[in-house]
């Protein structure tokens, strides 16, 4: 491992958390050798400066606060961040995020009149939006256009 490779990785981690996959990709872009990358990642993980578990927990909380559901976040973690499904499932089991509450907040912000009766076209629009943001149908379906505003409070 070269000092340059280690310094580069530490510099990245000094600004924010990165997954192992992200660091590996960034180091490959800078044309570090595979051996340098492996040695650097091993040392970072040994010192607990890089942890996919910690990265996953932070990413999960941050994306949930931004109004995304569990399906979307899991997909991003797997495909964009290179996190293993076991790590994602473990982080989800340990988190105390109320996905129904987040879904309700997103619904109220994007569709303020969601409680009033909706025609089929508007209901489809709401469903597409919520599903595309990663929410399960059971997280929001009961809140859409089935009665008066008092019903949910």
Backbone bond lengths (Angstrom), bond angles and torsions (degrees), N, CA, C in turn:
res aa  C-N    CA-C-N  psi(-1)  N-CA   C-N-CA  omega(-1)  CA-C   N-CA-C  phi
1 X - - - 1.453 - - 1.524 109.28 -
2 X 1.305 114.68 133.89 1.460 118.50 177.79 1.519 109.87 -92.38
3 X 1.290 114.10 156.33 1.455 120.50 177.39 1.523 110.10 -65.62
4 X 1.322 116.36 -34.06 1.458 120.74 -179.96 1.534 111.13 -63.52
5 X 1.317 117.07 -44.39 1.468 121.46 179.38 1.524 110.80 -63.47
6 X 1.324 115.84 -45.00 1.463 120.08 -179.92 1.527 110.34 -64.88
7 X 1.317 117.32 -43.52 1.469 121.29 179.19 1.521 111.40 -61.74
8 X 1.324 116.21 -39.90 1.463 120.54 178.91 1.531 110.75 -62.21
9 X 1.324 116.21 -46.53 1.466 120.50 -178.86 1.529 111.30 -66.18
10 X 1.312 117.52 -41.81 1.467 120.79 178.53 1.531 109.98 -64.60
11 X 1.316 116.65 -38.77 1.457 120.58 177.03 1.532 111.00 -60.57
12 X 1.318 116.97 -41.71 1.466 120.32 176.66 1.529 110.76 -60.75
13 X 1.333 115.13 -49.11 1.464 120.46 -176.03 1.527 112.60 -70.24
14 X 1.305 117.52 -17.97 1.468 119.22 179.25 1.528 111.48 -71.90
15 X 1.325 116.01 -19.88 1.466 119.82 -178.48 1.519 113.14 -93.49
16 X 1.326 117.16 -38.05 1.471 121.33 177.96 1.516 108.89 -164.87
17 X 1.341 115.94 171.08 1.464 121.29 176.22 1.524 109.25 -72.50
18 X 1.300 116.75 142.98 1.460 123.03 174.23 1.518 108.48 -130.46
19 X 1.326 116.00 148.25 1.460 119.47 171.84 1.521 108.25 -78.55
20 X 1.315 115.66 162.21 1.461 120.37 177.96 1.524 110.36 -58.14
21 X 1.318 116.81 -41.25 1.458 122.63 179.72 1.532 111.33 -60.15
22 X 1.331 116.80 -43.89 1.466 120.94 -179.66 1.532 111.31 -64.17
23 X 1.329 116.44 -44.16 1.470 119.71 179.18 1.520 109.88 -63.82
24 X 1.326 116.02 -43.29 1.460 120.73 179.44 1.536 110.39 -58.31
25 X 1.330 116.96 -46.30 1.469 121.13 179.96 1.530 111.77 -62.99
26 X 1.337 116.35 -43.65 1.463 119.95 -179.58 1.525 111.07 -64.95
27 X 1.318 116.17 -38.61 1.467 119.26 179.63 1.530 111.12 -71.18
28 X 1.325 116.84 -33.86 1.465 119.97 176.31 1.526 110.53 -66.06
29 X 1.324 116.52 -37.32 1.470 120.57 176.89 1.529 111.32 -61.96
30 X 1.323 116.16 -32.89 1.465 121.09 178.99 1.526 111.34 -86.46
31 X 1.313 116.19 7.78 1.477 124.85 176.04 1.524 114.47 59.63
32 X 1.332 116.38 38.49 1.460 119.66 169.16 1.523 107.45 -75.93
33 X 1.314 117.28 150.36 1.466 120.89 179.90 1.525 109.60 -71.87
34 X 1.324 116.05 158.25 1.470 121.11 179.55 1.523 110.83 -59.84
35 X 1.315 116.88 -38.16 1.466 120.57 179.68 1.528 110.76 -65.12
36 X 1.327 117.45 -41.67 1.464 121.13 177.47 1.527 110.55 -62.78
37 X 1.315 115.70 -42.26 1.461 120.28 179.97 1.522 110.57 -63.44
38 X 1.328 116.57 -47.71 1.470 121.19 179.83 1.525 111.35 -60.02
39 X 1.323 116.54 -47.11 1.464 120.60 -179.34 1.524 111.54 -63.48
40 X 1.311 116.16 -42.47 1.466 120.85 -179.91 1.522 110.48 -63.41
41 X 1.333 117.27 -48.16 1.470 120.87 -179.95 1.523 111.02 -62.32
42 X 1.315 117.27 -40.21 1.469 120.49 178.80 1.525 110.84 -61.57
43 X 1.316 116.47 -43.41 1.465 119.71 -179.79 1.529 111.24 -68.18
44 X 1.324 117.68 -40.41 1.465 120.98 178.35 1.521 111.07 -62.69
45 X 1.314 116.84 -40.78 1.461 120.70 -179.37 1.527 111.46 -73.00
46 X 1.330 116.60 -34.65 1.452 120.50 177.30 1.530 110.47 -62.88
47 X 1.322 116.27 -39.57 1.465 121.33 179.28 1.527 111.82 -82.27
48 X 1.318 116.45 -2.37 1.468 123.50 -178.59 1.523 111.98 62.71
49 X 1.316 116.34 31.18 1.453 120.97 175.36 1.518 110.52 -86.41
50 X 1.307 116.18 -22.82 1.468 121.77 175.98 1.513 107.71 -129.31
51 X 1.325 115.47 126.93 1.453 121.22 179.86 1.533 108.58 -144.52
52 X 1.330 115.95 121.58 1.464 118.92 177.59 1.522 111.18 -65.72
53 X 1.324 117.18 -32.72 1.468 120.90 179.12 1.532 110.15 -64.50
54 X 1.313 116.67 -48.01 1.462 121.08 179.04 1.528 110.66 -64.52
55 X 1.328 116.57 -42.18 1.456 120.89 177.87 1.537 109.99 -58.71
56 X 1.332 116.29 -45.28 1.466 121.37 -178.23 1.526 110.99 -62.52
57 X 1.316 117.37 -44.01 1.467 120.73 179.68 1.530 111.11 -62.11
58 X 1.316 116.49 -44.58 1.473 120.48 179.65 1.525 111.27 -65.74
59 X 1.320 116.38 -43.30 1.465 121.07 -179.18 1.526 110.26 -63.83
60 X 1.312 115.97 -41.10 1.465 121.82 179.54 1.524 110.60 -60.02
61 X 1.316 116.95 -48.63 1.469 120.80 179.44 1.532 111.41 -64.10
62 X 1.325 116.59 -44.18 1.465 120.21 -177.19 1.526 111.52 -63.92
63 X 1.317 117.50 -44.69 1.466 120.21 -178.86 1.528 111.24 -71.35
64 X 1.310 117.94 -34.01 1.468 120.43 176.79 1.527 109.88 -64.66
65 X 1.328 117.25 -40.34 1.460 120.90 178.14 1.524 111.36 -64.93
66 X 1.318 117.00 -27.09 1.470 121.14 178.88 1.528 111.86 -84.36
67 X 1.346 117.82 -0.22 1.451 120.71 173.58 1.513 115.26 93.76
68 X 1.317 117.28 31.00 1.463 120.41 177.42 1.515 109.79 -111.18
69 X 1.326 115.25 147.45 1.449 121.91 -178.38 1.513 112.25 -89.18
70 X 1.318 113.80 173.48 1.458 121.32 -173.80 1.533 112.82 -62.66
71 X 1.323 118.65 -37.96 1.472 120.41 -179.58 1.523 111.59 -62.93
72 X 1.300 116.71 -45.87 1.467 121.30 -179.02 1.526 110.88 -64.67
73 X 1.322 116.33 -43.74 1.457 121.06 -178.60 1.528 110.56 -65.06
74 X 1.323 116.77 -42.76 1.471 119.94 178.18 1.526 111.03 -61.02
75 X 1.305 116.37 -42.15 1.467 120.76 179.42 1.524 110.90 -63.75
76 X 1.316 117.49 -44.60 1.466 121.06 178.84 1.526 110.80 -61.88
77 X 1.313 116.64 -44.04 1.460 120.05 -179.42 1.521 111.93 -62.04
78 X 1.325 116.10 -42.50 1.473 120.09 -179.46 1.525 111.10 -69.99
79 X 1.316 116.89 -51.60 1.458 120.47 -169.95 1.524 113.99 -83.79
80 X 1.314 117.86 -40.90 1.462 120.70 -174.64 1.530 113.30 -93.50
81 X 1.320 116.25 -30.73 1.460 119.87 -173.89 1.522 113.40 -108.29
82 X 1.335 117.78 -8.43 1.458 121.39 175.36 1.516 114.72 70.04
83 X 1.310 117.50 29.49 1.460 121.71 -179.06 1.532 109.30 -86.38
84 X 1.319 116.63 138.02 1.466 121.50 179.58 1.528 110.53 -69.35
85 X 1.340 117.62 144.16 1.473 120.64 179.88 1.532 113.41 -56.72
86 X 1.335 117.93 -33.81 1.474 120.20 179.46 1.527 110.85 -64.50
87 X 1.314 116.32 -39.64 1.468 120.84 179.29 1.524 110.45 -66.34
88 X 1.322 116.03 -40.23 1.472 120.82 178.77 1.524 109.90 -64.22
89 X 1.336 116.60 -47.57 1.467 120.38 -179.19 1.525 111.76 -61.67
90 X 1.320 116.20 -39.54 1.464 120.78 178.48 1.527 110.76 -63.22
91 X 1.320 116.82 -44.45 1.473 120.79 179.44 1.531 110.96 -64.84
92 X 1.327 116.66 -38.32 1.467 120.10 178.88 1.524 111.47 -66.26
93 X 1.327 116.19 -36.75 1.471 120.09 179.35 1.535 110.81 -66.33
94 X 1.329 116.12 -34.77 1.458 120.42 -175.99 1.527 113.73 -85.62
95 X 1.331 117.23 -18.68 1.467 119.20 -176.97 1.525 110.52 -78.01
96 X 1.312 115.02 154.85 1.465 120.36 179.89 1.528 110.74 -117.09
97 X 1.323 115.35 43.56 1.460 121.37 -178.16 1.521 109.52 -86.75
98 X 1.333 116.52 131.45 1.462 122.04 176.93 1.529 108.06 -92.01
99 X 1.331 116.03 97.83 1.465 121.34 -174.52 1.521 111.66 -67.01
100 X 1.327 118.22 -31.47 1.469 120.67 178.35 1.522 110.80 -66.81
101 X 1.318 116.10 -38.79 1.464 119.94 178.67 1.531 110.66 -66.39
102 X 1.323 116.73 -41.48 1.465 120.22 177.88 1.523 109.84 -63.91
103 X 1.338 116.63 -43.07 1.465 120.93 178.76 1.534 110.50 -60.48
104 X 1.307 116.61 -42.29 1.467 120.85 179.39 1.529 111.10 -64.76
105 X 1.332 117.60 -40.53 1.467 121.18 178.04 1.528 111.05 -64.47
106 X 1.325 116.71 -43.10 1.473 120.83 178.92 1.519 109.79 -63.98
107 X 1.321 115.84 -43.41 1.459 121.95 179.77 1.529 110.83 -60.83
108 X 1.320 116.30 -45.61 1.472 120.75 -178.99 1.530 111.53 -66.85
109 X 1.318 117.05 -34.92 1.461 120.03 -178.65 1.529 111.41 -73.96
110 X 1.320 116.66 -45.42 1.477 120.79 -175.57 1.532 111.86 -79.74
111 X 1.318 116.42 -37.22 1.473 121.65 -177.06 1.534 108.95 -128.62
112 X 1.327 117.64 81.58 1.471 120.54 -175.21 1.530 114.07 -58.58
113 X 1.324 117.83 -27.08 1.474 120.06 -178.78 1.534 111.84 -100.26
114 X 1.322 117.34 28.98 1.463 121.29 -176.43 1.524 113.12 -63.32
115 X 1.347 117.64 -22.82 1.471 120.24 -176.95 1.528 112.92 -77.18
116 X 1.326 116.97 -26.70 1.461 119.91 -179.40 1.528 109.57 -72.54
117 X 1.304 116.33 161.50 1.470 120.36 178.90 1.526 109.70 -58.90
118 X 1.311 115.94 134.91 1.459 122.03 -177.98 1.529 109.45 -114.59
119 X 1.326 115.74 143.14 1.462 118.06 172.08 1.534 107.69 -77.13
120 X 1.311 115.74 170.82 1.474 120.90 -174.63 1.526 112.13 -59.87
121 X 1.315 117.42 -38.85 1.469 120.98 -178.04 1.532 111.12 -64.37
122 X 1.318 116.99 -45.96 1.460 120.54 179.23 1.526 112.04 -67.70
123 X 1.324 116.41 -37.41 1.459 119.66 177.23 1.526 110.69 -62.03
124 X 1.330 116.23 -41.83 1.468 119.92 178.09 1.519 110.87 -63.10
125 X 1.315 116.64 -40.17 1.459 121.43 179.85 1.534 110.21 -61.69
126 X 1.320 115.77 -45.32 1.465 120.79 179.00 1.527 110.19 -63.24
127 X 1.316 117.31 -46.78 1.464 121.95 -179.53 1.532 110.63 -59.95
128 X 1.326 117.34 -47.32 1.475 120.09 179.77 1.523 111.27 -59.35
129 X 1.318 115.57 -44.16 1.461 120.09 -179.39 1.533 110.76 -61.59
130 X 1.306 116.51 -48.79 1.468 120.55 -176.50 1.527 111.58 -67.21
131 X 1.317 116.77 -41.43 1.468 119.59 178.79 1.524 110.94 -67.32
132 X 1.325 117.64 -37.73 1.463 120.10 179.22 1.525 111.77 -69.09
133 X 1.323 117.19 -21.40 1.461 120.73 176.20 1.533 111.51 -90.69
134 X 1.321 116.89 6.85 1.455 120.75 169.99 1.505 117.00 90.91
135 X 1.317 117.75 16.13 1.455 119.27 179.87 1.522 110.32 -92.05
136 X 1.322 116.21 147.13 1.455 121.58 172.77 1.524 107.97 -76.70
137 X 1.313 116.98 151.24 1.463 121.09 -179.24 1.529 111.35 -58.27
138 X 1.331 117.07 -37.62 1.468 119.17 -178.48 1.523 112.88 -68.17
139 X 1.338 117.85 -14.98 1.460 121.02 178.19 1.531 112.15 -75.40
140 X 1.340 117.24 -23.53 1.469 118.19 -173.75 1.522 114.64 -136.74
141 X 1.306 119.76 -15.07 1.464 122.44 -171.65 1.529 112.78 -59.04
142 X 1.308 117.43 -37.98 1.468 120.58 -177.40 1.527 113.33 -70.58
143 X 1.312 117.20 -15.37 1.463 120.57 -176.51 1.523 113.36 -90.47
144 X 1.310 118.61 -14.72 1.464 121.36 -170.50 1.517 112.28 -87.84
145 X 1.332 115.82 118.75 1.449 125.50 166.46 1.498 119.69 44.10
146 X 1.313 117.52 43.43 1.456 118.62 -179.54 1.513 113.50 -111.87
147 X 1.313 118.21 8.79 1.459 116.96 179.70 1.504 112.23 167.18
148 X 1.326 114.71 -146.51 1.449 120.69 -175.33 1.519 111.12 -90.30
149 X 1.321 115.10 171.47 1.460 120.49 -178.99 1.513 112.06 -69.54
150 X 1.331 117.82 -30.90 1.469 122.03 -175.38 1.537 111.89 -68.95
151 X 1.300 116.23 -20.63 1.456 121.69 -173.06 1.531 114.14 -57.93
152 X 1.307 118.55 -29.34 1.458 121.07 -172.47 1.513 113.89 -102.26
153 X 1.331 118.30 3.22 1.456 119.98 -177.18 1.488 112.55 -124.50
